[in-house]
């Protein structure tokens, strides 16, 4: 029986392959920018060839995950204002299996409660237009979004004078929600909490 790679091993394999592609060691040579040979001779396809080579490799890893039932979940630990949370999320390079989605759904409430606890008194913003714009909202707005989403994740931006806590509230497949590829089937909303008077940077 052949060895089945673990989640962490797949993450490392993808990181190694990504570096090889970026350095030009892997190219998908048949890629053309426009498909018109007259135009393509004047356009550098190097970046596109590197990107496509990596995307093809990543797709093969995702198939391997499905065939061998290798989870895409990684466990994160977050400390904010002396409070700790240990929670699951899908690695950004992997996919979520059905069982992974159930784990994410089960963790949603504890993630949301932690976010509420550490953002008391902070200003809340909903991001839109790919996080280029932010609209100030209130807790009742967040609660409405929480009710219609399936899973949650967190991100923290912090230094000695600034704290931003981002709550991602998603539905469907996380790998599609991250890059806004799966709407309306998959997607997410981002709620930013910042200290009063500050604006979101994340």
C-alpha positions, 0 to 999 in steps of 0.5 A: 500500500502506497503512502498517503501524504498528509495535509501538512505534506501537501502544503509543503509540496505546493509551496515547493512547486510554487517556488519552482514555477516562479523561478521558471523551472516549470512552464506550460509552454503551449500557453498563448496570450491571445491565440493570434500568432502575430500578436503573441510574438510581441507579448511575453508569455513567461508570467502566464506560463509560470502561473498556468503551470502552478495552477495545473499542479494545484488542480492535480493536488486537489484531485489527490485530496479527493481521491485519498480523502486528505483534509484541507483543514489547518488549525490556527491559534489566535491571541487577542487582548489576552484571550485565546482561540484554537480554530480550524480553517482551510489552507488557501492552497487546498480544498475543503472536503465534505467532512471539512465543511462540517468541521468549519460549520461546527466551529462557526459559533465559537469563532463568532463569539470570540470575535464579539468578545475581543471587538467590544467597543470597536467600530465595525465596517463591512468591506466591498468592492474587493476590500477597496471600500468599507461601509460602517455598520452596527452589531445588528448588521453583523448578526444578520450576516452571521445568520445567513452564512455557514462558516467563519474565519479570522484575521488579525492586523496588529501593532503597538498602536493599531488593532484590526480584527477581520471576521470572514463569514462565508458559505459554500466552498472556502476555496471558491469564496476566497477568490470570489470565483464561486458566487452565488454558490460560494462566497463570503463577507468581511467584517472589520473591527477597528478602534474608534477613529481608525479605518480598516487597512486589511 
